[in-house]
Amino acid sequence: DTTGAGDIFGGSAMSQFLRLNKAPEDLTVAEMTAVTRFACCAASLSTQTHGGITSVVPEENVRAIL
């Protein structure tokens, strides 16, 4: 059964990039690290539930762990 972890990683990373509102080449190492950590955390949490849509984790749950 799918968990959507790959899609959630990509979508979570993109949401963080959009919040930063910077061109990719202008991102600092710290900003890229934060984006990656957020996306990895969101994707890992999604594997705890079956299904693509039902495995989407609310942002506040991800932030609580980070």
Rosetta silent file (secondary structure, phi, psi, omega in degrees, C-alpha in Angstrom):
SEQUENCE: DTTGAGDIFGGSAMSQFLRLNKAPEDLTVAEMTAVTRFACCAASLSTQTHGGITSVVPEENVRAIL
SCORE:     score description
SCORE:     0.000 S_00000001
   1 L     0.000  138.962 -179.667    0.000    0.000    0.000 S_00000001
   2 L   -73.028  149.448  173.756    1.292    3.437   -0.842 S_00000001
   3 L  -116.281  -12.050  179.754    2.122    5.984    1.838 S_00000001
   4 L    76.689   15.387 -174.782    2.890    8.896   -0.476 S_00000001
   5 H   -58.331  -40.762  179.632    6.274    9.496    1.180 S_00000001
   6 H   -65.029  -46.486  178.505    7.972   10.545   -2.063 S_00000001
   7 H   -65.020  -38.606  179.882    5.232   12.967   -3.010 S_00000001
   8 H   -68.084  -37.754  175.669    5.086   14.312    0.524 S_00000001
   9 H   -59.057  -50.931 -178.461    8.858   14.859    0.530 S_00000001
  10 H   -62.522  -44.761 -179.825    8.643   16.821   -2.724 S_00000001
  11 H   -67.447  -38.858  178.739    5.592   18.825   -1.727 S_00000001
  12 H   -66.556  -42.689  177.835    6.960   19.612    1.714 S_00000001
  13 H   -62.251  -45.018 -179.118   10.277   20.761    0.284 S_00000001
  14 H   -62.668  -39.665  179.626    8.509   22.932   -2.283 S_00000001
  15 H   -61.997  -36.892  179.731    6.300   24.520    0.374 S_00000001
  16 H   -72.930  -38.898  175.678    9.400   25.502    2.324 S_00000001
  17 H   -59.532  -44.311 -179.236   11.166   26.868   -0.781 S_00000001
  18 H   -64.088  -36.871  177.644    8.122   29.010   -1.543 S_00000001
  19 H   -64.798  -35.229  179.980    8.066   30.383    1.999 S_00000001
  20 H   -70.912  -27.287  176.441   11.684   31.456    1.698 S_00000001
  21 L    53.847   47.716  178.841   10.816   33.354   -1.497 S_00000001
  22 L  -131.761  154.358  171.825   14.366   33.170   -2.858 S_00000001
  23 L   -67.783  145.952 -178.233   15.956   31.946   -6.043 S_00000001
  24 H   -52.507  -38.657 -178.167   17.565   28.522   -5.510 S_00000001
  25 H   -71.158  -12.721  179.442   21.048   29.915   -6.056 S_00000001
  26 H   -95.137   -3.318 -179.425   20.468   32.466   -3.263 S_00000001
  27 L   -74.241  140.897  176.536   19.675   29.893   -0.584 S_00000001
  28 L   -83.494  166.620  176.148   22.205   29.434    2.198 S_00000001
  29 H   -60.823  -40.956  179.287   23.443   26.059    3.374 S_00000001
  30 H   -62.315  -40.697  178.837   21.434   26.551    6.572 S_00000001
  31 H   -66.948  -42.632  178.201   18.240   27.239    4.591 S_00000001
  32 H   -64.241  -38.106  177.856   18.779   24.187    2.375 S_00000001
  33 H   -64.063  -43.490  179.729   19.430   22.081    5.462 S_00000001
  34 H   -63.693  -42.052  177.935   16.220   23.312    7.090 S_00000001
  35 H   -61.365  -46.077 -178.302   14.199   22.568    3.944 S_00000001
  36 H   -65.566  -43.015  178.820   15.671   19.078    3.707 S_00000001
  37 H   -61.884  -44.197  179.536   15.111   18.309    7.395 S_00000001
  38 H   -60.800  -48.452 -177.249   11.487   19.462    7.174 S_00000001
  39 H   -64.545  -41.160  178.302   10.820   17.393    4.037 S_00000001
  40 H   -64.365  -41.750  179.164   12.496   14.277    5.462 S_00000001
  41 H   -63.834  -46.963  179.907   10.533   14.568    8.698 S_00000001
  42 H   -61.108  -43.682 -179.631    7.218   15.022    6.882 S_00000001
  43 H   -65.415  -41.406 -179.486    7.935   12.077    4.574 S_00000001
  44 H   -66.631  -38.498  177.765    8.963    9.811    7.435 S_00000001
  45 H   -65.020  -30.692 -178.623    5.824   10.654    9.413 S_00000001
  46 H   -66.655  -22.078 -177.998    3.705    9.822    6.369 S_00000001
  47 L   -77.081   -4.296  179.612    4.876    6.202    6.477 S_00000001
  48 L   -83.713   -7.370 -178.589    3.016    5.678    9.745 S_00000001
  49 L  -132.747  140.908  176.933   -0.349    5.702    7.945 S_00000001
  50 L   -80.385  150.733  176.172   -1.537    3.800    4.872 S_00000001
  51 L    99.272  148.959 -178.129   -2.888    5.614    1.856 S_00000001
  52 L   -71.595  -54.017 -176.379   -1.722    8.590   -0.179 S_00000001
  53 L   -77.513  -40.649 -177.134   -4.034   11.346    1.017 S_00000001
  54 L   -69.586  -14.082 -179.497   -4.619   10.056    4.530 S_00000001
  55 L   -91.997    0.045  177.274   -0.871    9.955    5.173 S_00000001
  56 L   -69.042  125.455 -175.198   -0.402   13.715    4.683 S_00000001
  57 L   -96.850  133.763  176.731    0.842   15.050    8.010 S_00000001
  58 L   -60.452  144.346 -177.717   -0.224   18.506    9.237 S_00000001
  59 H   -55.719  -38.692 -178.369    2.629   21.015    9.277 S_00000001
  60 H   -64.000  -29.428  175.956    2.298   21.579   13.006 S_00000001
  61 H   -68.350  -38.976  177.754    2.987   17.877   13.621 S_00000001
  62 H   -66.275  -47.777 -179.303    6.203   18.117   11.621 S_00000001
  63 H   -61.155  -34.612  179.954    7.260   21.322   13.410 S_00000001
  64 H   -63.544  -33.522 -179.896    6.561   19.717   16.799 S_00000001
  65 H   -80.095  -36.499 -179.535    9.105   17.009   16.062 S_00000001
  66 L   -71.810    0.000    0.000   11.703   19.347   14.624 S_00000001
